[in-house]
């Protein structure tokens, strides 16, 4: 527009006068009209676009409202349908209740009618019974009471006769089986006596100066006594017994270790879990040294030389074992001396006989539980450590589990019986008891992650100590269940066995 005005101005200047101005006005008017038309056209377009936009928005809003209305109508319809279903269900329940009520009324009427009928039949039966009784009394010429008395007397006579016959049969049978019954009673009595001995040999009493020490031994929340039981594998009983603590375990070595450890802890006064483990480890080493020293002293006292160090250690272990209520080392020494005396009387070598007598029960103190009888296992151990063939044969044959090849074998057998003088019936029970406890411990040790196992409370509880770095807390539960299942499947035992899995995490640091 501005460019046209400038051109018109230039033309008017060039032409000059009114004609130039008129031309200028004409041009301006044309351009103005053209601009008005363009503006009107543009405004019309803008108006149409705005109308279209408004119409589109209106349609969108209308569609949204219709959709929302449809959704609400659908929900209302669903709610109405649910109400109708509930109304139908309630009507049906009401009809069922009415029907059941009617049925119950009918049943009640029928039951009352049946009860009345039963009462009527009962009266008729009583009447018939009375008539029959009167007929029987008329036929027999006796009243009911008299007939009852005669029947009782007859039954008494018959019962007396049968009882007398039964008594005679029992007496005859007792005479035939009296000898067998007497043996059974004797064997049972022996077993009871042997049971008391076994109980005495499975506990050790640790005497203390005052009952105040019991609290220190137990520790806060029982941590000291638990640590001592876990370290030694025994059961410690702290009860109302004055100035005494009872140590219970089937293994005498464990009891001795616990007794000595308790003695040192009480004397020292420092009783806590770390100190307990330190003292137990030290005492265990001392007991091992004492075992070897005992074996050496025994061989020197009996004049036996050239024996393998491992056999000497096994002899020392006998000090902490019992054989049918008798200390095993004392039994072995006594058997050795008896063998030497008997061999001298028979003109045989007393030194060999003494050696065989001392070693005859080494199979009872193995480091690993064998699958064969102790006599055969002892012969196998003696052969392993280069003992002579006649001594190995005497060890293996002293319970007739191996053929006797030399005169030493019957001498050892006889002297073993003389020294032991034990009832044979008790042998299998004691051995089976010890074997069952060892089997319990070995069974638990077969699982990975288990570091120690201890059978306590006469085999009624098995404590399993696992490594904290090998088994998690969650895995201890499954391990306990697996051991319990395996014991149920593979072992025979009285009552029940409690399996306790112990996992302990420790953090140790040193201040320097």
SULHU-V653721 format. One record per run of one state. SS is the DSSP state (alpha for helix, beta for strand, coil for the rest). FROM is the first residue (numbers start at 1). LEN is the number of residues. If there is no record, write none. Layout:
ss->{SS SS}
from->{FROM FROM}
len->{LEN LEN}
//
This chain:
ss->{coil alpha coil alpha coil alpha coil beta coil alpha coil alpha coil beta coil beta coil alpha coil alpha coil alpha coil beta coil beta alpha coil alpha coil alpha coil alpha coil alpha coil alpha coil alpha coil beta alpha coil beta coil alpha coil beta coil}
from->{1 2 16 17 141 144 202 203 208 212 219 220 233 235 238 244 249 252 269 273 302 309 321 322 324 326 328 346 350 360 362 365 374 385 389 397 407 421 424 446 450 457 460 461 467 473 491 498 504}
len->{1 14 1 124 3 58 1 5 4 7 1 13 2 3 6 5 3 17 4 29 7 12 1 2 2 2 18 4 10 2 3 9 11 4 8 10 14 3 22 4 7 3 1 6 6 18 7 6 9}
//
